[in-house]
Amino acid sequence: MKILVIGGGGREHALVWKLAQSPKVDKIYCAPGNAGISQYAECLDIKAEDITGLLTFAHEHKIDLTVVGPEAPLVEGIVDVFQNHDLRIFGPRKAAAQLEGSKAFAKEVMVRCQVPTAKYAEFEEAQAAKDYIQEHGVPCVIKADGLAAGKGVIIAISLAEALAAVDTIMTEKAFGTAGNKLIVEEFLEGEEVSVLAFTDGKTVVPMVSSQDHKRIFDDDQGPNTGGMGAYSPAPVYTAKVQEQVEKQVLDAVINGLADAGIAYQGVIYAGMMITRDGPKVLEFNCRFGDPETQPVLMRLESDLVEIMEAVVDRRLHEQEIVWSNNASVCIVIASGGYPGNYEKGEVIMGIDQVTEAEVFHAGTRFDGGEITTNGGRVLGVTALGKSIGEAIRTAYAAVEKIDFTGMQYRKDIGQKALAKKRD
């Protein structure tokens, strides 16, 4: 088989790494890829959003399966385009991808399907949003409606922060047209968990649980990022919570969309807060999460190609998906200044010294034979262990071997899991 993977981050490196393990695969291409991905795939000078260029390449090279990593091409309808040209592609069609493309749409689906979620209101005018916030008070959560690379969510503790957030999103257009509409949600207290699932539109098969770390600094301080690390499994995701999520969230949404004439095929990602009242959905994503994919795929023992083909062919019910009992931890190493302004082109040293973990590249490139930084999140160092504690120790031991000017990373990834184990 010839496979085309779209994207160039840590998630895509993990996907390529796992797909390359399948005996069914002869050749992998990745557009655009990165320095790490080039170990397993031929990287292409085609951007992930260049649907026409990707379509042309897939046709000319007789690609057997295309796997879409990032959300933007999914929301733009790349699956519809490929399928209309009789090309096999893994991911939801445009109508289904609006579950991530529009937070207002996702909220409407949740309400219709009786999925537990935070109370909310949506606005298209800044002043109306401000009036609502002043009436209902803080803390609250303010979200740009559209895609904002994981950064369009602002948790406002004070009234001043909340009003400023509205201006940032709607007036200053910090996230572009994603801020044409805005959601104001009630603030939920609890612990977050991410659950991804494979689905062919009829059958839903959840993956193992994970927990992301969104804030840039230890102890969940500082601004939100695309994710500074993750671990799997998440102890907060108990058997009772799992049962609730599978019935009230995953099955409810996939069946609800099907009833509305929308067949969802691919990966669905539910980001949830486990509150005193049970799990409540914060957001849905229409693809593999980043960095959750890295620790989750480390635990997958089944052939990912076979799973994806079963999803595309709507025969997922035939698949037995096996997971390792080991725990896994991913530590994200980021550029200095991220998630604000940061430098690119810093030489990365020590990756070749790491043998105890997988180093998934997120923002890297080759420059004169050296691997250099080329993004905010640079590497995702991911390790397995018989326990979360062992995986944490192994991952951090690997991180200490890597160095580049300005590198930063959280020192507390997985600590919530350790605290839960001690409870």
Salt bridges, closest charged atoms under 4 A:
GLU12 OE2 - ARG11 NE 2.72
GLU42 OE1 - LYS27 NZ 2.89
GLU71 OE1 - ARG287 NE 3.32
ASP80 OD2 - ARG93 NH2 3.29
GLU100 OE2 - ARG287 NH2 2.66
GLU122 OE2 - LYS181 NZ 3.52
GLU124 OE2 - LYS181 NZ 3.97
ASP167 OD1 - LYS130 NZ 2.88
GLU185 OE2 - LYS107 NZ 2.76
GLU185 OE1 - LYS143 NZ 3.06
GLU191 OE1 - LYS420 NZ 3.03
ASP212 OD2 - LYS214 NZ 3.45
ASP220 OD1 - ARG410 NH2 3.11
ASP220 OD2 - LYS416 NZ 2.82
GLU243 OE2 - LYS247 NZ 3.34
ASP290 OD2 - ARG377 NH2 3.84
GLU309 OE1 - LYS24 NZ 2.63
ASP313 OD1 - ARG88 NH1 2.73
ASP313 OD2 - ARG315 NH2 3.39
GLU318 OE1 - ARG315 NH1 3.86
GLU356 OE1 - LYS401 NZ 3.12
ASP367 OD2 - ARG365 NH1 3.89
ASP412 OD1 - ARG410 NE 2.87
